Amino acid sequence: MRISDTEIKKIISGPSTAIVDAIVETGVEHVRLENQKLVEAVSAEVLAMTDREEMIEEIRAQIASGQYNPSGEEIVDAMLRRAIADNFR
């Protein structure tokens, strides 16, 4: 059953607006909490990562000694990560 525009206007302007506002606020708070959890999880992962400079020096040393032989999968992974990162800039 389709709700008419008139019925929608009655709902919006009637005493039930407090209920609608409460539902919307609950949804907004849920999104806010989910976003906070995501920020905390990503922050923890970033803090757990090794320093970039340290990683670069290790790779440079491997290249210099001829021991750096990334697999095709590692190269593709790096290319995809770079493409994703570039899309967020």
Residue, then its C-alpha position, 0 to 999 in steps of 0.5 A: m500500500r502506498i502512503s499518499d503525500t497528504e499522509i506524509k505531510k500529516i506525519i511530518s507536521g503532527p505530534s509524531t515528529a518527536i518520534v521521527d526525530a528520536i529515530v533519526e537521532t538514534g541512527v545518527e548516534h549509531v553511525r557516530l559510534e561505528n565511525q569511532k570504532l573504525v577510527e580506533a581500529v585503524s589507529a591501532e593498526v597504524l601504530a602497530m606498523t613498522d616505521r616506513e623509513e626502517m622498512i625502506e632501509e631494509i629493502r634498500a639493503q636487500i636490493a644492494s645485496g641482490q636479495y630483493n626478489p618480490s613475487g608477482e603477487e607482492i608487486v600486484d598487491a603494491m600496485l593495487r594499494r597504490a591505486i587505492a591510495d591515489n583515489f583517496r587523495 
